[in-house]
Amino acid sequence: MSNAAGSLTESVLLQNEEYRRLNEEHHQYESRLSVLSAKAVLSDEEQLEESTLKKKKLSVKDRMYSLARQFQGEAAQT
């Protein structure tokens, strides 16, 4: 992550409750995916869970990106 992107992320984290909540969700999904990926073999249920978590994680990341872009646009206007 570039320094400017890191600074933007920190600013949004400090000022936007939805972004903080989404960031926490993203970390939770990442943690669970790490546990699943450490297993040699996944059950059918775990495979489904892994697929679902990846989709949720991507959706959350997309929303976070959208909020960051919105925040950046608002900051540029002031």
Secondary structure, DSSP 8 states (H G I E B T S, - for coil): --HHHHHHHHHHHHH-HHHHHHHHHHHHHHHHHHHHHTSSS--HHHHHHHHHHHHHHHHHHHHHHHHHHHHHHHHHH-
